[in-house]
Amino acid sequence: MKLSELLEYNDIVIQCHDNPDADALASGYAIWWYFRRMGKEPKFIYRGRKEITKSNLQIMLVQLQIPVSYEPDFDRTPELLITVDCQAGQKNVTDTPCETLAIIDHHQITTKLPPLSEVYSSVGSCSTVAWSLIKQEGLDVNDLTELSTALYYGLYTDTNKLSEVSHPLDRDMIDDLKINKPIVTAMVNSNISLEELKITGKAILGYEYIEKHRALVIEAEPCDPCILGVISDFSLETECVDICVAFYDSPEEVKFSVRSCTKEVHANELAAFLADGYGGGGGHILKAGGALRPELLPAPAKQIIHERLEDYYVKFEIMYAKDTVLDTTKMKRYRKIAQPLGAVKLTDVFDEGTPITVRTLEGDVDFVIEDFTYLMIGVAGEVYPISYDKLIRSYKETNFKFNAQVDYEYEPSIINRETGAVEQVLPYAKTVLSNPGSIIYAKPLDHALKLFTAWADENYYSGKVGDYIVVRQDDEHDIYIVNGNLFDKFYEPA
């Protein structure tokens, strides 16, 4: 859905969820601003039993001039109703009759969506969705500093001070926004009320310690999600604690925050594991979080979190390649298939010596362009840097344009960190043909695996059942994992 598709309507009401948070207010503000710029007269409301009282949100409403009104008894039927940061029919939004419904959200889809919907379940905030939709229409939210500041604060609060940002679209918005820093500081320093301070202390006193996993599970009363980050950050500093999961359980949603200080557990992986099938989770290796939909849970949230946490530790084998020799008698021999891939000479994009960020769905990679630095584009669309020496050893160059055979959720880009200029990767890519590779041994995994490779034992690669564990014939410690869906594209029997 594009916002311009909604311009045929005149009587427009924008509604965020009851008891709105910063993200709901910011995203609703953005959609209101778009329609105002297009000559419409939309109305922005929230309903429910509680009016906004939190001090940080009061500052947000006043200082950023957010035109929302509290309408608990709203009784007319608009031509178009747009719900933001929620999905009509969920428990956290009061039902408002309308002629036509549109939904803009970032949570997991739990209801049947109407044709006019835009839901990005993998991004960190609804503010990001609204920013992206407005950008697609050729408008710049930075034309109104109050709006760009609101969108930043919406993402900031929904991702626990940006510590749980994982999607590149969120990072693009952060880079793009021009904000009023003093107002953000004022809101940040008014975020915790005295009541929430009490909630924090009470939650920590009721901790549960799982000694065999060196893990804390802490349940709090429903609160601002940032409080969960405060609880888990503080608790992780405790001796004998490597993992902390703090959560609250409310009728609307179950929010949780994950922290890790051990290299054997990535917080973002654990968050995704806890939420799998019930919601969404993600973030960074050390800090992550997520949400569960109560209506999808087969048992109380606390029980689900405990069971999933136990399953996580049972499920994964940990392997250090430098200390491991695989039994290749139980593995089959394969050879790498010659196939077309993409290569980008980075000096064709920016000058030598330019500090850049390569932004992909998998994360950001920062480095400085050297004369012989290239980017490779793999079969699955993955992007990674490669030296020219390694490139010509493994691939044959052509002068043909590279055509990616994948649909990108997020097309990779290159950011000049000095100027902020952004270039897409694919227009610069030329086709290279991979040479037949060395002999390898491989077999499908029958259990989940965390592999610390011989050349990078500070970080692990995860393999799931059906992926392949691979070892080079000429190096018994060169062990790695290949996605099961891609293995047959990469290798053939030798």
C-alpha positions as CSV (number, residue, x, y, z in Angstrom):
1,M,0.0,0.0,0.0
2,K,1.1,3.5,-0.8
3,L,-0.1,6.5,1.2
4,S,-1.1,8.2,-2.1
5,E,-3.7,5.4,-2.6
6,L,-5.6,6.9,0.4
7,L,-5.9,10.4,-1.1
8,E,-9.3,9.6,-2.7
9,Y,-10.8,9.8,0.8
10,N,-11.7,13.1,2.5
11,D,-13.1,12.3,5.9
12,I,-10.0,10.7,7.5
13,V,-9.5,9.6,11.1
14,I,-6.1,8.3,12.3
15,Q,-6.3,6.3,15.5
16,C,-3.4,4.8,17.6
17,H,-3.8,2.2,20.3
18,D,-5.3,2.9,23.7
19,N,-2.9,4.3,26.3
20,P,-0.5,5.3,23.5
21,D,3.3,5.1,23.8
22,A,5.8,7.3,22.0
23,D,5.9,5.2,18.9
24,A,2.1,5.3,18.5
25,L,2.1,9.0,18.9
26,A,5.0,9.6,16.5
27,S,3.7,7.3,13.7
28,G,0.2,8.8,13.9
29,Y,1.7,12.3,13.9
30,A,3.7,11.4,10.7
31,I,0.6,10.1,8.9
32,W,-1.4,13.1,10.0
33,W,1.4,15.4,8.7
34,Y,1.4,13.6,5.3
35,F,-2.3,14.1,4.8
36,R,-2.1,17.8,5.8
37,R,0.7,18.3,3.2
38,M,-1.6,16.7,0.7
39,G,-4.4,19.3,1.4
40,K,-6.5,17.0,3.6
41,E,-8.0,17.7,7.1
42,P,-7.4,14.5,9.0
43,K,-8.2,14.0,12.7
44,F,-5.7,12.2,15.0
45,I,-7.2,10.4,18.1
46,Y,-6.7,7.8,20.7
47,R,-9.4,6.2,22.8
48,G,-9.6,3.8,25.8
49,R,-10.0,4.3,29.5
50,K,-6.8,6.2,30.3
51,E,-5.6,9.6,29.2
52,I,-1.9,10.2,28.7
53,T,-0.2,11.1,32.0
54,K,3.4,10.0,31.7
55,S,5.8,13.0,32.0
56,N,7.9,12.1,29.0
57,L,4.8,11.8,26.8
58,Q,3.4,15.1,28.1
59,I,6.7,16.7,27.1
60,M,6.4,15.0,23.7
61,L,2.9,16.2,23.1
62,V,3.6,19.8,24.0
63,Q,7.2,20.4,22.8
64,L,6.7,18.5,19.5
65,Q,3.2,19.9,19.0
66,I,1.5,16.6,18.4
67,P,-2.1,17.2,17.4
68,V,-3.7,14.1,19.0
69,S,-6.9,14.3,21.0
70,Y,-8.3,11.9,23.6
71,E,-11.7,10.7,22.3
72,P,-13.0,8.0,24.6
73,D,-16.6,8.6,23.4
74,F,-15.9,9.0,19.7
75,D,-19.2,8.2,18.1
76,R,-19.1,9.0,14.4
77,T,-18.3,6.8,11.4
78,P,-15.5,8.2,9.3
79,E,-15.1,7.5,5.6
80,L,-11.5,6.2,6.2
81,L,-10.1,5.0,9.5
82,I,-6.3,4.4,9.7
83,T,-5.0,2.5,12.8
84,V,-1.3,3.0,13.5
85,D,1.0,1.0,15.7
86,C,-1.8,-1.6,16.1
87,Q,-4.3,-3.7,14.2
88,A,-8.0,-3.1,14.4
89,G,-9.6,-6.0,16.3
90,Q,-6.8,-6.4,18.8
91,K,-7.4,-6.0,22.5
92,N,-5.2,-2.8,22.8
93,V,-7.3,-0.6,20.5
94,T,-11.0,0.4,21.0
95,D,-13.1,-0.4,18.1
96,T,-14.2,2.5,15.9
97,P,-16.8,1.8,13.2
98,C,-15.7,3.1,9.7
99,E,-16.6,2.8,6.0
100,T,-13.1,1.8,5.0
101,L,-10.2,0.6,7.2
102,A,-6.5,0.9,6.6
103,I,-3.7,-0.4,8.9
104,I,-0.1,0.8,9.4
105,D,1.9,-1.3,11.9
106,H,5.1,-3.1,12.7
107,H,3.8,-5.9,15.1
108,Q,3.2,-9.5,14.2
109,I,0.1,-10.0,12.1
110,T,-2.7,-11.5,14.3
111,T,-5.8,-10.5,12.5
112,K,-7.0,-10.6,8.9
113,L,-5.7,-7.5,7.3
114,P,-7.8,-5.3,5.0
115,P,-6.6,-4.6,1.5
116,L,-5.3,-1.2,2.5
117,S,-2.5,-2.3,4.9
118,E,1.2,-1.9,5.4
119,V,2.7,-4.0,8.1
120,Y,6.6,-4.4,8.5
121,S,6.8,-7.0,11.2
122,S,10.6,-7.1,11.1
123,V,11.3,-3.4,11.9
124,G,11.8,-1.9,15.3
125,S,9.0,0.7,15.3
126,C,5.9,1.9,13.5
127,S,7.7,5.2,13.2
128,T,10.0,3.5,10.8
129,V,7.1,2.2,8.7
130,A,5.5,5.7,8.6
131,W,8.9,7.3,7.7
132,S,9.4,4.8,4.9
133,L,5.9,5.3,3.4
134,I,6.4,9.1,3.5
135,K,9.8,8.8,1.9
136,Q,8.3,6.7,-0.9
137,E,6.0,9.6,-1.7
138,G,9.0,11.9,-2.2
139,L,8.4,14.0,1.0
140,D,11.0,14.7,3.7
141,V,10.0,14.6,7.3
142,N,12.9,16.8,8.2
143,D,10.9,19.7,6.8
144,L,9.3,19.7,10.3
145,T,11.9,19.2,13.0
146,E,9.2,18.4,15.6
147,L,8.1,15.5,13.4
148,S,11.6,14.1,12.7
149,T,12.3,14.3,16.5
150,A,9.1,12.5,17.3
151,L,9.9,9.7,14.9
152,Y,13.4,9.3,16.3
153,Y,12.0,9.1,19.9
154,G,9.4,6.6,18.7
155,L,12.1,4.2,17.5
156,Y,14.3,5.1,20.5
157,T,11.7,4.0,23.0
158,D,10.4,0.9,21.1
159,T,13.9,-0.5,20.8
160,N,15.1,0.2,24.3
161,K,17.3,3.2,23.6
162,L,18.1,1.9,20.1
163,S,19.9,-1.1,21.7
164,E,17.5,-3.6,20.0
165,V,17.7,-2.1,16.5
166,S,18.3,-4.8,14.0
167,H,16.7,-4.0,10.7
168,P,18.6,-1.8,8.2
169,L,15.5,0.3,7.5
170,D,15.6,1.4,11.2
171,R,19.3,2.4,10.8
172,D,18.4,4.3,7.6
173,M,15.9,6.3,9.4
174,I,18.3,7.1,12.3
175,D,20.9,8.3,9.7
176,D,18.3,10.4,7.9
177,L,16.6,12.2,10.7
178,K,17.6,15.7,11.9
179,I,16.4,16.0,15.5
180,N,16.1,18.5,18.3
181,K,18.5,16.9,20.8
182,P,17.6,19.0,23.8
183,I,13.9,17.9,23.5
184,V,15.0,14.2,23.2
185,T,17.2,14.7,26.3
186,A,14.3,16.1,28.2
187,M,12.0,13.2,27.3
188,V,14.7,10.6,28.0
189,N,15.3,12.0,31.5
190,S,11.6,12.0,32.3
191,N,11.0,8.5,31.2
192,I,10.8,6.7,34.6
193,S,8.1,7.7,37.0
194,L,8.4,7.1,40.8
195,E,5.9,4.3,40.3
196,E,8.1,2.7,37.7
197,L,11.1,3.1,39.9
198,K,9.2,1.0,42.4
199,I,8.3,-1.5,39.7
200,T,12.0,-1.9,38.9
201,G,13.0,-2.5,42.4
202,K,10.2,-5.0,43.1
203,A,10.9,-6.9,39.9
204,I,14.6,-7.3,40.7
205,L,13.8,-8.5,44.2
206,G,11.7,-11.3,42.7
207,Y,14.4,-12.6,40.3
208,E,14.6,-16.3,39.4
209,Y,18.2,-17.7,39.0
210,I,18.8,-20.7,36.8
211,E,22.3,-21.8,38.1
212,K,23.1,-24.3,35.4
213,H,22.7,-21.7,32.7
214,R,23.9,-18.7,34.7
215,A,20.7,-17.0,33.7
216,L,18.2,-14.7,35.4
217,V,14.5,-14.5,34.6
218,I,12.8,-11.4,36.0
219,E,9.1,-10.6,35.7
220,A,7.9,-7.0,36.1
221,E,4.5,-5.4,36.2
222,P,3.4,-3.9,32.9
223,C,5.5,-0.8,32.3
224,D,7.2,1.3,29.7
225,P,9.3,-1.2,27.7
226,C,12.4,0.8,28.4
227,I,12.1,-0.2,32.1
228,L,12.7,-3.8,31.0
229,G,16.0,-2.7,29.5
230,V,16.9,-0.9,32.7
231,I,16.2,-4.0,34.7
232,S,18.1,-6.4,32.5
233,D,21.1,-4.0,32.0
234,F,21.5,-3.6,35.8
235,S,20.9,-7.3,36.6
236,L,23.5,-8.5,34.1
237,E,26.2,-6.8,36.2
238,T,25.6,-9.5,38.9
239,E,28.4,-12.1,39.4
240,C,27.6,-15.5,38.1
241,V,25.0,-14.1,35.6
242,D,25.7,-14.4,31.8
243,I,22.1,-14.1,30.6
244,C,19.1,-12.0,31.7
245,V,15.5,-12.1,30.4
246,A,13.2,-9.4,31.8
247,F,9.6,-9.4,30.8
248,Y,6.1,-8.2,31.6
249,D,2.8,-9.9,30.8
250,S,-0.2,-7.7,29.9
251,P,-3.5,-8.5,28.2
252,E,-2.3,-6.5,25.1
253,E,1.2,-8.0,24.7
254,V,4.1,-9.7,26.4
255,K,7.2,-7.6,26.1
256,F,10.7,-8.9,26.9
257,S,14.3,-7.8,27.0
258,V,17.3,-10.1,26.6
259,R,20.9,-9.4,27.6
260,S,24.0,-11.6,27.2
261,C,27.6,-11.2,28.2
262,T,28.8,-14.6,27.0
263,K,30.0,-15.3,23.5
264,E,28.2,-18.7,23.5
265,V,24.8,-16.9,23.5
266,H,23.8,-14.2,21.1
267,A,21.0,-12.1,22.6
268,N,19.3,-11.5,19.2
269,E,19.3,-15.2,18.5
270,L,17.9,-16.0,21.9
271,A,15.2,-13.3,21.5
272,A,14.1,-14.7,18.2
273,F,14.1,-18.2,19.7
274,L,11.9,-17.1,22.6
275,A,9.4,-15.4,20.2
276,D,9.3,-17.9,17.4
277,G,5.7,-18.6,16.4
278,Y,4.3,-16.3,19.1
279,G,5.6,-12.9,18.0
280,G,9.0,-11.4,17.0
281,G,12.4,-10.7,18.5
282,G,15.7,-9.3,17.5
283,G,18.5,-6.8,18.2
284,H,22.2,-7.1,18.7
285,I,24.5,-9.8,19.9
286,L,24.6,-8.4,23.4
287,K,21.3,-6.6,23.7
288,A,17.9,-7.7,22.2
289,G,14.2,-7.8,22.9
290,G,10.8,-8.7,21.5
291,A,7.1,-9.2,22.0
292,L,4.7,-12.1,22.2
293,R,1.0,-12.0,21.3
294,P,-1.0,-13.3,24.3
295,E,-3.7,-14.7,22.1
296,L,-1.1,-17.1,20.5
297,L,0.3,-18.5,23.7
298,P,-0.7,-22.0,24.7
299,A,0.4,-21.4,28.3
300,P,1.1,-18.5,30.6
301,A,3.9,-16.3,29.3
302,K,6.2,-17.0,32.2
303,Q,6.0,-20.8,31.6
304,I,6.6,-20.3,27.9
305,I,9.7,-18.2,28.5
306,H,11.1,-20.7,31.0
307,E,10.4,-23.7,28.6
308,R,11.9,-21.9,25.6
309,L,15.0,-20.8,27.6
310,E,15.6,-24.5,28.6
311,D,14.9,-25.7,25.1
312,Y,17.5,-23.2,23.7
313,Y,20.3,-24.6,25.9
314,V,19.3,-28.2,25.2
315,K,18.9,-27.7,21.4
316,F,22.4,-26.3,20.5
317,E,25.7,-28.1,20.4
318,I,28.7,-25.8,20.6
319,M,31.7,-26.6,18.4
320,Y,35.1,-24.9,18.2
321,A,36.6,-25.7,14.8
322,K,40.2,-25.2,15.9
323,D,39.8,-28.0,18.5
324,T,37.7,-30.3,16.3
325,V,38.4,-33.0,13.8
326,L,35.3,-34.4,12.1
327,D,34.9,-38.0,11.2
328,T,34.8,-37.7,7.4
329,T,34.0,-41.4,6.9
330,K,30.4,-40.6,7.6
331,M,30.4,-37.6,5.2
332,K,30.0,-37.4,1.4
333,R,32.5,-35.7,-0.9
334,Y,31.5,-32.7,-2.9
335,R,32.9,-30.1,-5.3
336,K,31.9,-26.4,-5.6
337,I,29.8,-25.7,-8.7
338,A,30.9,-22.9,-11.0
339,Q,28.2,-20.3,-11.0
340,P,27.6,-16.6,-11.7
341,L,28.0,-14.2,-8.7
342,G,28.3,-10.4,-8.4
343,A,31.3,-8.3,-7.7
344,V,31.5,-4.5,-7.1
345,K,34.8,-2.6,-7.4
346,L,34.3,-0.1,-4.6
347,T,36.5,2.6,-6.2
348,D,33.8,2.7,-9.0
349,V,31.4,3.9,-6.2
350,F,33.5,6.2,-4.0
351,D,37.2,7.3,-4.0
352,E,40.0,5.3,-2.5
353,G,40.4,6.1,1.1
354,T,36.7,6.8,1.7
355,P,35.3,5.4,5.0
356,I,32.1,3.5,4.1
357,T,29.4,1.5,5.7
358,V,28.0,-1.4,3.7
359,R,24.4,-1.8,4.9
360,T,22.6,-5.1,4.4
361,L,19.7,-7.0,6.1
362,E,22.3,-9.0,8.0
363,G,23.9,-5.8,9.5
364,D,26.4,-3.0,8.9
365,V,30.1,-3.5,7.9
366,D,32.4,-0.5,8.3
367,F,35.8,-0.2,6.5
368,V,37.9,2.1,4.3
369,I,38.0,1.7,0.6
370,E,41.4,0.6,-0.7
371,D,42.3,0.3,-4.4
372,F,41.7,-3.4,-4.6
373,T,38.7,-3.7,-2.3
374,Y,35.6,-5.4,-3.8
375,L,32.2,-6.5,-2.6
376,M,30.9,-10.0,-3.4
377,I,27.2,-10.7,-4.0
378,G,26.3,-14.3,-3.3
379,V,23.7,-16.6,-4.6
380,A,21.3,-15.7,-1.8
381,G,22.0,-12.0,-2.2
382,E,24.4,-11.9,0.7
383,V,27.0,-9.1,0.5
384,Y,30.5,-9.2,1.9
385,P,33.9,-7.5,1.3
386,I,36.7,-9.4,-0.6
387,S,40.2,-8.5,-1.6
388,Y,41.0,-8.5,-5.4
389,D,43.7,-11.1,-4.8
390,K,41.2,-13.5,-3.4
391,L,38.6,-12.6,-6.0
392,I,40.8,-13.5,-9.0
393,R,42.0,-16.7,-7.3
394,S,38.4,-18.0,-7.0
395,Y,36.5,-16.3,-9.8
396,K,36.8,-15.3,-13.5
397,E,35.9,-11.7,-14.2
398,T,33.5,-10.7,-17.0
399,N,32.2,-7.3,-18.1
400,F,28.6,-8.3,-17.9
401,K,26.1,-6.6,-15.6
402,F,25.1,-8.8,-12.7
403,N,21.4,-9.5,-12.3
404,A,20.4,-10.7,-8.8
405,Q,18.0,-13.7,-8.8
406,V,16.6,-12.9,-5.4
407,D,13.9,-10.6,-4.1
408,Y,15.5,-8.3,-1.5
409,E,13.5,-7.4,1.6
410,Y,16.2,-4.7,1.9
411,E,18.4,-3.9,-1.1
412,P,22.0,-3.5,0.2
413,S,23.6,0.0,0.0
414,I,26.9,1.7,0.5
415,I,27.1,4.8,2.7
416,N,29.9,7.4,2.5
417,R,30.5,8.1,6.2
418,E,32.2,11.4,5.4
419,T,29.4,13.0,3.4
420,G,26.4,10.8,4.1
421,A,25.9,10.0,0.4
422,V,24.2,6.7,-0.2
423,E,24.6,4.4,-3.3
424,Q,22.8,1.1,-4.0
425,V,25.1,-1.9,-4.5
426,L,23.4,-3.7,-7.4
427,P,23.8,-1.0,-10.1
428,Y,27.6,-1.3,-9.8
429,A,27.8,-5.1,-9.8
430,K,29.5,-7.1,-12.6
431,T,29.1,-10.8,-13.1
432,V,32.0,-13.1,-12.0
433,L,32.1,-16.9,-12.5
434,S,33.2,-19.0,-9.7
435,N,36.0,-21.6,-10.4
436,P,35.4,-25.2,-9.5
437,G,36.4,-25.5,-5.9
438,S,38.4,-27.8,-3.7
439,I,37.0,-31.1,-2.5
440,I,34.9,-30.9,0.6
441,Y,33.2,-33.3,2.9
442,A,29.7,-32.5,4.1
443,K,26.6,-33.9,5.8
444,P,23.2,-32.4,6.9
445,L,22.9,-31.5,10.5
446,D,20.5,-33.5,12.6
447,H,20.7,-31.0,15.5
448,A,21.3,-27.3,15.9
449,L,24.9,-26.2,16.1
450,K,26.9,-23.1,17.1
451,L,30.2,-23.1,15.3
452,F,33.2,-21.0,16.2
453,T,35.3,-21.2,13.1
454,A,39.1,-21.6,13.2
455,W,39.6,-18.0,11.9
456,A,37.1,-16.2,14.0
457,D,36.5,-17.9,17.4
458,E,35.1,-14.8,19.1
459,N,31.8,-15.1,17.2
460,Y,29.8,-18.2,16.2
461,Y,27.7,-19.2,13.2
462,S,24.4,-20.9,13.8
463,G,23.3,-24.0,11.9
464,K,19.8,-25.5,12.1
465,V,18.6,-29.0,11.4
466,G,18.9,-29.5,7.6
467,D,21.8,-27.1,7.1
468,Y,25.1,-28.7,6.2
469,I,28.3,-28.9,8.2
470,V,31.3,-28.8,5.8
471,V,35.0,-29.4,6.1
472,R,37.7,-28.9,3.4
473,Q,39.5,-32.0,2.4
474,D,42.9,-30.2,2.6
475,D,42.3,-28.5,6.0
476,E,40.6,-30.6,8.7
477,H,40.0,-27.4,10.8
478,D,38.4,-25.4,8.0
479,I,34.9,-26.2,9.1
480,Y,31.9,-24.1,8.2
481,I,28.1,-24.2,7.8
482,V,26.1,-23.9,4.6
483,N,22.3,-23.1,4.5
484,G,20.4,-26.3,3.6
485,N,18.3,-24.5,1.0
486,L,21.4,-23.3,-0.8
487,F,23.7,-26.3,-0.6
488,D,22.7,-27.9,-3.9
489,K,23.2,-24.6,-5.6
490,F,26.8,-24.4,-4.3
491,Y,28.0,-28.0,-4.5
492,E,27.8,-31.2,-6.5
493,P,28.9,-34.7,-5.7
494,A,32.6,-35.2,-6.4
